[in-house]
Amino acid sequence: MPGQAQQDFRFNDRCYQAYQHIIALRLQPAIKLIAAEKAADPNNLATVLLDNYIDFFTLFFNEEKAAYDRAKPLRSQRLERLATAPKTSPLRLFSQAIVHLQWAAIHIKFNQKWAAGWDFRDAFKLAHDNKEKFPGFSPNNMITGPMEMVASTIPKSMRWLSSVMGLSGTMQQGQLQLHQFLQANDYWGKLFRQEGIFYHCYLQNYLLNQPEEAMAFIEQQQLDLVNNHLFAYMAANLHLTNKRSRTTQVIIQQRKQSADYLITPVWDFEMAYAKLFHLEADAHVYFLRFLQHFKGSFYVKDAWLKLGYHYFLQGNMPQYRFCMQQVIAKGNTLADADKRAMKEAKAQVLPNPMLLKARLLSDGGYSQEAYQLLEGKSANDFADVAERLEFAYRLGRIYDDLGYDDRALKAYDYTIAQGSLRTEYYAARSALQAGMICEKTGQFGKARAYFQKAMDMQNHDYEESIEQRAKAGLERCKGK
């Protein structure tokens, strides 16, 4: 066929369908389509990009070290091939930016922070260069927008790196770019739209602090949570994060079951937490299945800790102690939750059963049940300082969830005053939550003061994640 010898991107029907399968985590039919396209047109660079998408999702979700070692050399080979595309193609730099961005996320999973930083920097630069060369290519905004939003909230511990690498951006500008992409109605906008929706929902939830809007967007767009496993995972995860664990269970149970989809233990992980947050008797089944099959390290310590909680509340102390030993022995401490789990296991201090139940129920969205456990109690009922702080913070979160803003702020202020110099996260998270209440009610000056307090507190649990969210809050309230 004339012209087929040239290395170029040809997103024909076969490649279009393969991408749609991949973005639904339906990897097996995608792999077959890509193989057929390679046989028909070995010089179609679209297959190179699609191969990287498959590796990205597989490595990101499953974190298998052997698979990472096998795939790692392919990164540079793919980048070299993508660079051979005609310079007149808007996909040339764009595809390289995608590969760098995906590998930045992969490297983080395998504790390669320096490699991740450079890949993010290269993705940032290539995407912006492509935007200058091809300003009308709508998918540019799909990656420049999110990257600028993330760059605007880099924690202070990583700020030197962002300065060295020349990363910059504002929350508002990044948000505008992503919004513009989602409005694009051209061929490329339609092709990549589902991926853009994925970014939009997570960023709206975490960086823009608009969880209700993110949930509403999922419903308004009528996203397919049955046949598209990426959307199902996103929705299940966001509902779990936003204290709707019952909905998480429903989404996981209703998704289509087929060998066509990526096999991943993350479904057991999400289900385990959703069940634990309602104190359900079979939560351990899902924790054990996840821990048996998951080959990675992220959230492994936290999963062992939460499994320990399950046994502790059931009165099974031998299994609880075994789980605490596993917290120390397994996984790593890259994630804040895993750091916290390690600290708790090493401290060998038994949790307060009432506070633990209230915490789990609150985290699952069962606020009324959690409140009933704490009703009539006060901080003075607890002899231990840490328990007093935990009680006040937890009561604040429950009031917050029930819409009692004034009561929540009073509890948060107590926690901040009593715990700002301690290593527990309660005071810093109270400041973050108080800031979000004030932001919601239009008290932007007070919100900024609370967010700054959250950022100023140091040497506590969840420090990086709280700081990043507080910095995002300051960005949102800037100039208001």
SULRA-V619204 format. One record per residue. N is the residue number from 0. RES is the residue in one letter. PSI is psi in degrees with one decimal (none if undefined). Layout:
# SULRA-V619204
{{N/RES/PSI} {N/RES/PSI}}
This chain:
# SULRA-V619204
{{0/M/129.6} {1/P/135.3} {2/G/-9.6} {3/Q/-15.2} {4/A/-22.0} {5/Q/138.2} {6/Q/114.0} {7/D/171.0} {8/F/122.7} {9/R/90.7} {10/F/72.0} {11/N/-174.1} {12/D/-38.2} {13/R/-43.7} {14/C/-38.0} {15/Y/-47.3} {16/Q/-39.2} {17/A/-43.0} {18/Y/-42.2} {19/Q/-38.8} {20/H/-46.2} {21/I/-44.5} {22/I/-10.4} {23/A/4.1} {24/L/22.4} {25/R/77.2} {26/L/-33.6} {27/Q/-49.9} {28/P/-30.8} {29/A/-44.1} {30/I/-40.0} {31/K/-42.5} {32/L/-41.0} {33/I/-41.6} {34/A/-42.0} {35/A/-38.6} {36/E/-38.6} {37/K/-38.9} {38/A/-38.6} {39/A/-33.5} {40/D/85.2} {41/P/-17.7} {42/N/11.2} {43/N/107.7} {44/L/-13.5} {45/A/-33.4} {46/T/-30.1} {47/V/-45.4} {48/L/-42.3} {49/L/-37.6} {50/D/-39.5} {51/N/-36.5} {52/Y/-42.6} {53/I/-45.9} {54/D/-39.8} {55/F/-53.2} {56/F/-39.5} {57/T/-46.7} {58/L/-37.8} {59/F/-43.1} {60/F/-37.2} {61/N/-20.2} {62/E/39.5} {63/E/119.1} {64/K/-41.7} {65/A/-40.2} {66/A/-37.3} {67/Y/-45.5} {68/D/-35.1} {69/R/-39.2} {70/A/-25.4} {71/K/-45.6} {72/P/-23.6} {73/L/-23.8} {74/R/-55.3} {75/S/-35.6} {76/Q/-42.8} {77/R/-42.3} {78/L/-39.7} {79/E/-42.5} {80/R/-41.9} {81/L/-30.6} {82/A/-12.7} {83/T/-5.4} {84/A/153.8} {85/P/140.5} {86/K/-10.5} {87/T/-5.2} {88/S/126.8} {89/P/-12.7} {90/L/-12.1} {91/R/-60.6} {92/L/-34.7} {93/F/-46.8} {94/S/-37.8} {95/Q/-39.3} {96/A/-41.6} {97/I/-45.7} {98/V/-45.6} {99/H/-43.1} {100/L/-43.1} {101/Q/-39.6} {102/W/-25.6} {103/A/-44.6} {104/A/-40.1} {105/I/-46.3} {106/H/-38.0} {107/I/-41.8} {108/K/-25.8} {109/F/25.1} {110/N/33.8} {111/Q/69.5} {112/K/-38.7} {113/W/-45.8} {114/A/-39.8} {115/A/-43.5} {116/G/-44.1} {117/W/-36.5} {118/D/-40.0} {119/F/-42.5} {120/R/-44.0} {121/D/-39.5} {122/A/-43.5} {123/F/-48.0} {124/K/-47.1} {125/L/-41.3} {126/A/-41.1} {127/H/-34.8} {128/D/-41.2} {129/N/-33.5} {130/K/-36.4} {131/E/-41.0} {132/K/-36.2} {133/F/71.5} {134/P/-20.9} {135/G/-0.4} {136/F/101.9} {137/S/-36.6} {138/P/-12.1} {139/N/-45.4} {140/N/-21.5} {141/M/-28.7} {142/I/-31.8} {143/T/-36.9} {144/G/-58.3} {145/P/-38.8} {146/M/-37.8} {147/E/-36.5} {148/M/-44.2} {149/V/-42.5} {150/A/-31.0} {151/S/-11.1} {152/T/19.1} {153/I/128.7} {154/P/157.6} {155/K/-26.0} {156/S/-20.5} {157/M/5.2} {158/R/-33.6} {159/W/-35.5} {160/L/-42.1} {161/S/-33.8} {162/S/-45.6} {163/V/-38.7} {164/M/-4.2} {165/G/34.6} {166/L/131.8} {167/S/163.1} {168/G/166.1} {169/T/151.8} {170/M/-44.7} {171/Q/-44.5} {172/Q/-42.8} {173/G/-42.0} {174/Q/-42.4} {175/L/-43.0} {176/Q/-44.4} {177/L/-39.5} {178/H/-42.3} {179/Q/-39.5} {180/F/-44.3} {181/L/-19.2} {182/Q/-11.3} {183/A/137.4} {184/N/13.5} {185/D/179.1} {186/Y/-47.6} {187/W/-34.7} {188/G/-40.9} {189/K/-38.7} {190/L/-48.3} {191/F/6.5} {192/R/-41.7} {193/Q/-36.7} {194/E/-41.8} {195/G/-37.5} {196/I/-40.7} {197/F/-49.0} {198/Y/-45.6} {199/H/-46.7} {200/C/-43.0} {201/Y/-43.5} {202/L/-37.7} {203/Q/-37.2} {204/N/-50.4} {205/Y/-46.8} {206/L/-34.1} {207/L/-7.3} {208/N/49.4} {209/Q/61.9} {210/P/-39.1} {211/E/-39.1} {212/E/-37.9} {213/A/-43.1} {214/M/-41.8} {215/A/-37.7} {216/F/-43.2} {217/I/-40.9} {218/E/-43.6} {219/Q/-38.6} {220/Q/-5.4} {221/Q/50.5} {222/L/141.3} {223/D/99.9} {224/L/2.2} {225/V/-50.7} {226/N/-19.5} {227/N/103.2} {228/H/-25.3} {229/L/-44.7} {230/F/-37.8} {231/A/-43.2} {232/Y/-47.2} {233/M/-48.8} {234/A/-43.7} {235/A/-44.1} {236/N/-43.6} {237/L/-38.0} {238/H/-40.0} {239/L/-44.4} {240/T/-34.4} {241/N/27.1} {242/K/41.5} {243/R/59.6} {244/S/-26.0} {245/R/-41.7} {246/T/-36.5} {247/T/-46.0} {248/Q/-43.2} {249/V/-45.0} {250/I/-44.9} {251/I/-41.7} {252/Q/-29.3} {253/Q/-9.3} {254/R/152.1} {255/K/134.4} {256/Q/122.1} {257/S/148.3} {258/A/-8.7} {259/D/-25.0} {260/Y/158.1} {261/L/126.8} {262/I/118.5} {263/T/138.6} {264/P/-4.6} {265/V/-25.1} {266/W/-41.3} {267/D/-36.3} {268/F/-50.9} {269/E/-42.1} {270/M/-38.2} {271/A/-47.4} {272/Y/-41.8} {273/A/-38.8} {274/K/-40.1} {275/L/-38.6} {276/F/-10.2} {277/H/12.7} {278/L/38.2} {279/E/142.7} {280/A/-24.1} {281/D/16.0} {282/A/-36.2} {283/H/-29.0} {284/V/-42.8} {285/Y/-37.1} {286/F/-47.6} {287/L/-38.6} {288/R/-41.4} {289/F/-50.1} {290/L/-26.1} {291/Q/-38.0} {292/H/-20.3} {293/F/129.3} {294/K/-2.8} {295/G/-165.0} {296/S/-24.9} {297/F/129.8} {298/Y/13.0} {299/V/-45.7} {300/K/-42.7} {301/D/-37.9} {302/A/-41.0} {303/W/-38.9} {304/L/-47.0} {305/K/-35.2} {306/L/-38.9} {307/G/-40.5} {308/Y/-43.9} {309/H/-48.9} {310/Y/-37.9} {311/F/-46.2} {312/L/-18.9} {313/Q/-4.1} {314/G/13.3} {315/N/82.4} {316/M/-35.7} {317/P/-43.0} {318/Q/-35.5} {319/Y/-47.5} {320/R/-36.9} {321/F/-43.4} {322/C/-39.5} {323/M/-35.1} {324/Q/-38.9} {325/Q/-33.5} {326/V/-44.6} {327/I/-36.4} {328/A/-29.9} {329/K/158.6} {330/G/-164.0} {331/N/-177.1} {332/T/36.9} {333/L/-39.1} {334/A/144.8} {335/D/-38.7} {336/A/-36.0} {337/D/-35.6} {338/K/-45.5} {339/R/-41.6} {340/A/-43.6} {341/M/-44.4} {342/K/-42.8} {343/E/-40.3} {344/A/-39.8} {345/K/-30.9} {346/A/-27.3} {347/Q/38.5} {348/V/123.9} {349/L/138.0} {350/P/156.9} {351/N/119.6} {352/P/-42.4} {353/M/-46.2} {354/L/-36.1} {355/L/-45.5} {356/K/-43.3} {357/A/-40.6} {358/R/-48.6} {359/L/-45.1} {360/L/-41.0} {361/S/-44.7} {362/D/-27.0} {363/G/-6.9} {364/G/9.4} {365/Y/62.8} {366/S/-38.5} {367/Q/-41.8} {368/E/-39.9} {369/A/-41.4} {370/Y/-38.8} {371/Q/-30.7} {372/L/-33.7} {373/L/-9.8} {374/E/133.7} {375/G/-5.9} {376/K/162.0} {377/S/167.9} {378/A/-30.9} {379/N/-12.0} {380/D/-5.3} {381/F/126.8} {382/A/-34.4} {383/D/134.6} {384/V/-44.1} {385/A/-38.5} {386/E/-35.5} {387/R/-43.5} {388/L/-43.2} {389/E/-42.4} {390/F/-49.7} {391/A/-44.1} {392/Y/-46.1} {393/R/-40.9} {394/L/-40.1} {395/G/-44.2} {396/R/-38.5} {397/I/-47.0} {398/Y/-42.3} {399/D/-50.1} {400/D/-31.2} {401/L/-3.1} {402/G/12.6} {403/Y/78.0} {404/D/-44.3} {405/D/-43.5} {406/R/-39.0} {407/A/-45.8} {408/L/-37.5} {409/K/-42.5} {410/A/-39.2} {411/Y/-42.1} {412/D/-40.1} {413/Y/-45.9} {414/T/-41.8} {415/I/-46.5} {416/A/-38.3} {417/Q/-21.1} {418/G/8.9} {419/S/-20.6} {420/L/5.6} {421/R/169.1} {422/T/-10.1} {423/E/156.8} {424/Y/-4.5} {425/Y/-42.9} {426/A/-46.0} {427/A/-41.9} {428/R/-32.0} {429/S/-42.2} {430/A/-41.1} {431/L/-47.7} {432/Q/-40.8} {433/A/-40.3} {434/G/-40.6} {435/M/-33.7} {436/I/-47.4} {437/C/-36.3} {438/E/-43.8} {439/K/-35.7} {440/T/8.9} {441/G/10.7} {442/Q/72.6} {443/F/-31.8} {444/G/-46.9} {445/K/-37.1} {446/A/-46.0} {447/R/-39.6} {448/A/-42.5} {449/Y/-44.2} {450/F/-38.7} {451/Q/-38.9} {452/K/-43.8} {453/A/-38.3} {454/M/-31.7} {455/D/-26.4} {456/M/136.1} {457/Q/166.5} {458/N/44.7} {459/H/168.4} {460/D/148.6} {461/Y/28.9} {462/E/-48.6} {463/E/-43.6} {464/S/-38.5} {465/I/-41.3} {466/E/-42.1} {467/Q/-41.9} {468/R/-33.9} {469/A/-39.8} {470/K/-39.2} {471/A/-38.4} {472/G/-43.6} {473/L/-40.8} {474/E/-43.5} {475/R/-35.8} {476/C/-2.0} {477/K/127.6} {478/G/4.2} {479/K/none}}
